[in-house]
Amino acid sequence: MVFWSLAVQSIKFVSWLNFSEMGGSIFPDCWFSQAVISNNASKDIVWKEIVKHKIDKQASLLEHHKHFEEAMLLRSYIDQVEEGDSTNREGFAAKVFFNALFGSDFARSDLSRNSECNACLDYGYSVLLAMVAKEVSAAGYELALGIHHRGTTNPYNLACDVMEPFRPIVDNIVVKAFDGVLSQEMKQCFWGLGNIEVYYGGIKSYLASSIGGYARDICRCMNEGGGLPMIYDCVW
């Protein structure tokens, strides 16, 4: 059984999950820990690293599709990311990224102009979020306790944090397969998302496994401090 102990918002707390004492568990030998630090500065440091990872993968995808000028601009943003992304480099990078991939008139915020393409992206992100939530939960972490996403009505805050650097994988699928409509064939392109092969820590693995590893790395950094290592390499 899991016991949560929370005193006040300013106190760091750790929840321990001992699956080895739960007979028949699919995690017979694993102890998992999660530290959620209410100190905003600590969360801001980790969020800075997550944003840098996301922009790096966006730049990598742009390079793959030969948008070299835009990729170079995104890489310049990486060194400009502040704690908590206070200067919104993520937002600036997103505008450059989506305009390069889908055209200068494309906007994620204007669903009326790009409804079908945005619908495809949203569908893919939903599949990704579900997979991330499953892997993060299976790794023993409480999904509602996020780092940057902290909505009181969002039960998937931590999954929303963890998924950010993996979004370009969905974007790449849309770039390659989108034919103007969110068709059944288009949806099927996302169903094998978890089986995409990536390199995590230099080791070849499936995307689903890498997501669980990234979640553990994030929580380790919040427990122990230090930097968050670059997450994955993908053969686009």
ABEGO torsion letter per residue (X at the ends): XBBBBBBBAABBBBBBBBAAABBGBABAABBBBBBBBABAAAAAAAAAAAAAAAAAAAAAAAAAAGBAAAAAAAAAAAAABBBGGAAGAAAAAAAAAAAAAAEAABBAABAAAAAAAAAAAAAAAAAAAAAAAAAAAAAGBBAABBAABABAABAAAAAAAAAAAAAAAAAAAAAAABAGBBBAAAAAAAAAAAABBBBBGGBBBBAAAAAAAAAAAAAAAAAAEEBBBBABBBBX
